[in-house]
Amino acid sequence: MFDINKLVRENIKRLTPYSCARDDYKGTTGVFLDANENPFGSLNRYPDPYQQKLKAAICKIKGVQETSIFLGNGSDEIIDLCFRVFCNPGIDKAMIFPPTYGMYEVSASVNDVAIIKVPLNNEFQINIKEIEPYFKDEKLKLMFICSPNNPTGNCMNHSDIEYIIRNFDGIVVLDEAYSDFSNEASFIDKTDLYPNLIVMQTFSKALGLASVRIGIAFSDPAIIHYFNRIKPPYNISTINQEAALNKLTDIELIMKQVNVIKNERERLASELASLNITCKVFPSDANFLLIKVKDANNIYNYLVNNEIIVRNRSSLIDNCLRITVGTKDENDKLLDALKRINL
């Protein structure tokens, strides 16, 4: 039987969480003289520390219980909390599969947690045989899997992910930030089966609220409990909670926009593949394309000089650029610029 408490740091289990001003009162009206707020203004009150209205809306859409949801100040806060809950600084370890999202390693460094890097294979998939010896390592507490992966754009094999979850004695953090652009099923429904699984999603990508900074973690209520114990008391502002709630009132529009992006992704991939500067356009399940070109540094600088900003990923994958799928007009400007380049 999996016991989450065996993985949680002892000091985290012992701590007394900060008590929010309204923990003992669940009403929305009254005379509030408890939190030293300014009595004047429309934004003078502290936000709901547990984002109850927003979580209720997410529950209806995702079909999960509120006790299985945590909302963070971006997914980056959730990543940081994973290290704070499960990894003793200077002792424990985490595993990543490069090339992948850079904040896993940055957050590990901030928390003084050693990183084990197991590179993806030539198909940008996890090498199961290479990581199996680590499954029983008591110091290895976390594995971060990004699927669809950033910057490669592809989904990891579902059978490999599930095999890892079932056999690894630690916590598997599955980052599904780009899952809305993929035809692969989410692992959210599997959080009831696997108490060591954390699935991250976000309001930043398909929902178009990157400036709002709201990340979502779906997991066993025991893990959510520890996240709530150690998070800052008011980690998501009232303004941001309301913006997210408003966005969720029109799911049909969101899906239309996602389909537009997916169609543009396919068109952009075809057009890029026809250019003489392009060596390969990698398949993508995300809202971006990874392309291998003849001279990434020169092409990147040329685009910057033409006020077109892409991401140079040559430090991770030789001569590769990552290009976000924009509007049709933005994509056309990119293509026109690339057709004019003279290497």
Backbone hydrogen bonds, N-H to C=O, Kabsch-Sander energy under -0.5 kcal/mol:
donor,donor_aa,acceptor,acceptor_aa,energy
4,I,2,F,-0.5
6,K,3,D,-1.4
7,L,4,I,-1.7
8,V,4,I,-1.2
9,R,85,V,-2.8
13,K,9,R,-1.8
14,R,10,E,-1.7
15,L,11,N,-1.4
20,C,18,Y,-0.7
23,D,20,C,-1.5
25,Y,22,R,-1.4
32,F,30,G,-0.8
33,L,31,V,-0.8
51,Q,48,D,-1.1
55,K,51,Q,-2.7
56,A,52,Q,-2.2
57,A,53,K,-1.8
58,I,54,L,-2.2
59,C,55,K,-2.7
60,K,56,A,-1.6
61,I,57,A,-1.5
62,K,58,I,-3.1
63,G,59,C,-2.1
64,V,59,C,-0.7
68,S,65,Q,-1.9
69,I,66,E,-1.7
70,F,217,A,-2.2
72,G,215,G,-2.6
74,G,72,G,-2.3
77,E,74,G,-0.9
78,I,74,G,-0.9
79,I,75,S,-2.5
80,D,76,D,-2.2
81,L,77,E,-2.5
82,C,78,I,-2.0
83,F,79,I,-1.4
84,R,80,D,-2.1
85,V,81,L,-2.6
86,F,82,C,-2.1
87,C,83,F,-2.0
88,N,86,F,-0.6
90,G,112,D,-3.9
91,I,88,N,-2.0
92,D,88,N,-2.2
93,K,139,K,-3.3
94,A,114,A,-2.3
95,M,142,L,-2.3
96,I,116,I,-2.3
104,Y,101,Y,-1.0
106,V,102,G,-1.8
107,S,103,M,-2.8
108,A,104,Y,-1.8
109,S,105,E,-2.3
110,V,106,V,-2.3
111,N,107,S,-1.8
112,D,109,S,-1.3
113,V,108,A,-2.9
114,A,92,D,-1.3
116,I,94,A,-3.2
117,K,115,I,-0.6
118,V,96,I,-2.3
118,V,116,I,-0.6
120,L,98,P,-2.6
121,N,125,Q,-3.0
124,F,121,N,-2.3
128,I,126,I,-1.2
130,E,127,N,-0.5
131,I,127,N,-1.2
131,I,128,I,-0.6
132,E,128,I,-1.8
134,Y,131,I,-2.0
135,F,132,E,-1.6
137,D,134,Y,-1.9
138,E,136,K,-0.6
140,L,137,D,-1.1
141,K,93,K,-2.4
141,K,139,K,-0.9
142,L,93,K,-1.1
143,M,171,I,-2.1
144,F,95,M,-2.5
145,I,143,M,-0.6
145,I,173,V,-2.9
147,S,145,I,-0.6
147,S,175,D,-2.4
149,N,154,N,-3.2
153,G,149,N,-3.1
161,I,157,N,-2.2
162,E,158,H,-2.5
163,Y,159,S,-1.9
164,I,160,D,-2.3
165,I,161,I,-2.4
166,R,162,E,-2.3
167,N,163,Y,-1.7
168,F,164,I,-2.5
169,D,135,F,-1.8
171,I,141,K,-3.1
172,V,196,N,-2.8
173,V,143,M,-3.4
173,V,171,I,-0.6
174,L,172,V,-0.7
174,L,198,I,-3.3
175,D,145,I,-3.2
175,D,173,V,-0.7
176,E,174,L,-0.8
176,E,200,M,-3.0
179,S,176,E,-1.8
181,F,178,Y,-1.8
182,S,179,S,-1.7
190,K,187,F,-1.6
191,T,188,I,-1.8
192,D,189,D,-0.6
193,L,190,K,-0.6
194,Y,190,K,-2.0
197,L,194,Y,-1.6
198,I,172,V,-2.7
199,V,218,F,-2.7
200,M,174,L,-2.8
200,M,198,I,-0.6
201,Q,216,I,-2.3
203,F,214,I,-2.3
208,G,205,K,-1.3
209,L,203,F,-2.5
210,A,204,S,-0.6
212,V,209,L,-1.2
213,R,209,L,-0.8
213,R,210,A,-0.6
215,G,72,G,-2.1
216,I,201,Q,-3.0
217,A,70,F,-2.8
218,F,199,V,-2.8
219,S,68,S,-2.0
220,D,197,L,-0.5
223,I,220,D,-1.2
224,I,220,D,-1.9
225,H,221,P,-2.4
226,Y,222,A,-1.3
227,F,223,I,-2.0
228,N,224,I,-2.4
229,R,225,H,-1.5
230,I,226,Y,-1.4
231,K,227,F,-1.5
235,N,232,P,-0.8
241,Q,237,S,-2.3
242,E,238,T,-2.5
243,A,239,I,-2.1
244,A,240,N,-2.1
245,L,241,Q,-2.3
246,N,242,E,-2.5
247,K,243,A,-1.9
248,L,244,A,-1.8
249,T,246,N,-1.2
250,D,247,K,-1.4
254,I,250,D,-1.6
255,M,251,I,-2.4
256,K,252,E,-1.9
257,Q,253,L,-2.3
258,V,254,I,-2.3
259,N,255,M,-2.3
260,V,256,K,-2.0
261,I,257,Q,-2.3
262,K,258,V,-2.5
263,N,259,N,-2.4
264,E,260,V,-2.5
265,R,261,I,-2.4
266,E,262,K,-1.7
267,R,263,N,-2.1
268,L,264,E,-3.2
269,A,265,R,-2.4
270,S,266,E,-2.0
271,E,267,R,-2.4
272,L,268,L,-2.8
273,A,269,A,-2.0
274,S,270,S,-0.9
274,S,271,E,-0.6
275,L,272,L,-1.4
278,T,275,L,-1.2
279,C,292,K,-3.2
280,K,292,K,-1.8
282,F,280,K,-0.6
282,F,290,L,-2.6
285,D,153,G,-3.9
289,L,323,I,-2.6
291,I,289,L,-0.6
291,I,321,L,-2.8
292,K,280,K,-3.1
293,V,291,I,-0.5
293,V,319,N,-2.8
294,K,277,I,-1.9
299,I,295,D,-2.3
300,Y,296,A,-2.9
301,N,297,N,-2.3
302,Y,298,N,-2.3
303,L,299,I,-2.4
304,V,300,Y,-2.4
305,N,301,N,-2.3
306,N,302,Y,-0.9
306,N,303,L,-0.6
307,E,304,V,-2.1
308,I,303,L,-2.9
310,V,308,I,-0.6
311,R,322,R,-2.4
312,N,310,V,-0.5
313,R,311,R,-0.8
313,R,320,C,-2.0
316,L,313,R,-1.7
317,I,313,R,-2.9
320,C,317,I,-1.3
321,L,291,I,-2.5
322,R,311,R,-3.1
323,I,289,L,-3.1
323,I,321,L,-0.5
324,T,322,R,-0.5
325,V,287,N,-2.7
326,G,324,T,-0.6
331,N,327,T,-2.8
332,D,328,K,-2.3
333,K,329,D,-2.0
334,L,330,E,-1.9
335,L,331,N,-2.5
336,D,332,D,-2.8
337,A,333,K,-2.1
338,L,334,L,-2.4
339,K,335,L,-2.1
340,R,336,D,-0.9
340,R,337,A,-0.7
341,I,337,A,-0.6
341,I,338,L,-0.6
343,L,341,I,-0.5
